[in-house]
Amino acid sequence: MNPLDWRLYDGPVPVLLQIFGCAAIVALLARRDRRWWLVWVPVIALVAITVALFVGVIVDDWWKPFPDPLPRDVLKWTAVAAFGVGLAAARMKSLTWRLRGAAVLGALLVVAISASQVNAFYQEYPTLRAALGPWLGRSDDFDKARGVDRQTVAAPPEGWLSQVWQPPPGMPKNGTVSEVSIPGTVSKFKAQNGWVYLPPAYLATPRAQVPVLILLAGQPGEPRDWIDAGQVVDMMDGYAAKHGGLAPIVVMPDDLGGPFDNPLCLDSKLGNSETYLTRDVPAWINANLKVSPAPRGWAVAGLSHGGTCSLQMAVRKPDLFHSFVDISGQDEPSLGSRKETVDKAFGGDAAAFARVNPLDVLKATRYPQVSGIFVVGSGDDEFGPQQRNAFAGAKAAGMDVQYEELPGGHSWQVWRPGLANNLAWLARQTGLVGP
């Protein structure tokens, strides 16, 4: 197997990293010096803990790039990494040049084991190839992949595309994934490039007129997170292989403007993210792709911030989306607290926020035409109660909704299967593959 495809958070690689990392710490600690053990080691440990706590203060209290606090496990492994670096730095003066190189290597091993444990907590990068995706990942030529106009096979009224679709000779085995620019023509929203997955049946001649899934990442994040960490291309190719090449077109737009920005998926002082997603992105899709018509043939899904946004889109644009999957979302768009959100996004106008906040809107409007699934990790103490609250609000408003809990916390351990396990449901809802 290619080393790039070795598993990073399960299997032998993390075990070996733990062994080498622990050995490195022991080697860096090894010194027959009373002052070293009574003074330097405790001081370095205290400094490492202080560094980790200070990182927590910077991220959670000052910077606030995301509404939920850094998990304790992340801070713990930050302290371990700082401890290893501190030990190596403290020993440099007493070592020969050759041993200094060994000390640097030891520090790097401690940092590596810490990074491995943080990755295991979030389960973000299953392989080194996924971690290096922005540099190693492919981007197919979108214009070439979508091809020229050709005959299409569409789903019958009230039926499913699978009832009339027969894979033609020469259909590719796999889909394509392309980086694309989706301009904010109406919204003036300055979005980063997005990504588009086209399934095998769409690349065939004749082509299948398949549904479209708008898939949103978390925050901080970027559209290709679903490609690298989410493995969505393999996920969709796997589904297509079992259904005659049929899978939805997946459009992964940027609704943030930058990896650490958070315009809340709303039109506010922070930017017109909602208009971008509900007008500019659909206009681009309709101009560049031949997809099933909305609202039946359109769905929206996302994780964390993207999950919150998927509920917002279903509530705000039920004429565009009849189906959504909210994975680990919040019960309202937030910058940390409602007051902070209202102040920064709406200049203190609480009524303006309430007019667009999904749970407030759900209290006044019925949505019997909308179906959705709420997914959350059983160990997600921060977002679990919020998901249950959002589910209750959606159900009370007449939505046809389901609630699911999966093993795990606020991590890709939940987000990947949260989408994969519900592909069959999405296919039925959007008229792709029937029961």
Number of C-alpha atoms within 10 A of each C-alpha: 5 6 9 13 12 17 16 25 21 13 10 12 14 19 15 12 19 19 13 17 22 16 15 23 21 13 15 22 16 11 12 8 9 9 10 16 14 10 10 17 17 12 15 19 18 13 16 23 20 14 17 22 17 14 17 20 15 13 15 17 13 10 11 15 19 19 17 14 15 14 12 12 13 19 19 17 21 23 24 21 22 23 26 28 23 20 23 25 16 14 17 15 10 9 12 10 11 8 13 17 14 17 24 19 14 25 24 18 24 27 22 18 23 25 16 21 22 20 19 19 19 18 24 24 23 21 20 15 21 22 19 13 17 13 9 10 15 12 13 15 13 18 11 9 16 16 13 8 11 11 12 16 19 22 22 12 8 8 16 20 26 21 14 12 23 16 18 14 9 9 18 16 15 19 24 21 23 18 19 18 14 21 19 19 15 13 18 14 23 19 18 18 17 19 22 26 26 27 28 26 30 29 22 21 18 19 21 31 25 30 29 28 24 22 26 29 26 26 21 16 19 22 24 24 21 24 21 22 21 24 18 21 21 13 17 24 22 16 19 20 15 10 17 17 29 30 33 32 26 22 24 27 26 28 34 29 17 16 17 16 15 26 23 26 24 25 18 18 12 17 22 21 27 23 20 28 22 16 16 20 23 19 16 15 15 12 9 12 17 20 20 23 15 17 18 20 26 27 29 28 28 27 31 23 28 28 29 29 31 29 32 27 26 24 25 19 14 16 15 20 27 26 30 30 31 31 33 31 28 26 23 24 24 22 21 16 12 14 14 14 18 20 16 16 23 17 14 14 13 14 11 14 21 14 11 18 19 24 22 14 18 21 12 8 12 16 18 13 15 22 22 27 22 23 28 31 25 16 15 20 12 15 22 22 14 18 28 18 16 24 24 16 19 28 19 16 19 16 22 16 18 15 15 14 19 16 12 18 22 26 20 23 19 25 28 20 17 26 24 18 10 13 19 16 19 29 23 16 22 29 24 29 22 15 7
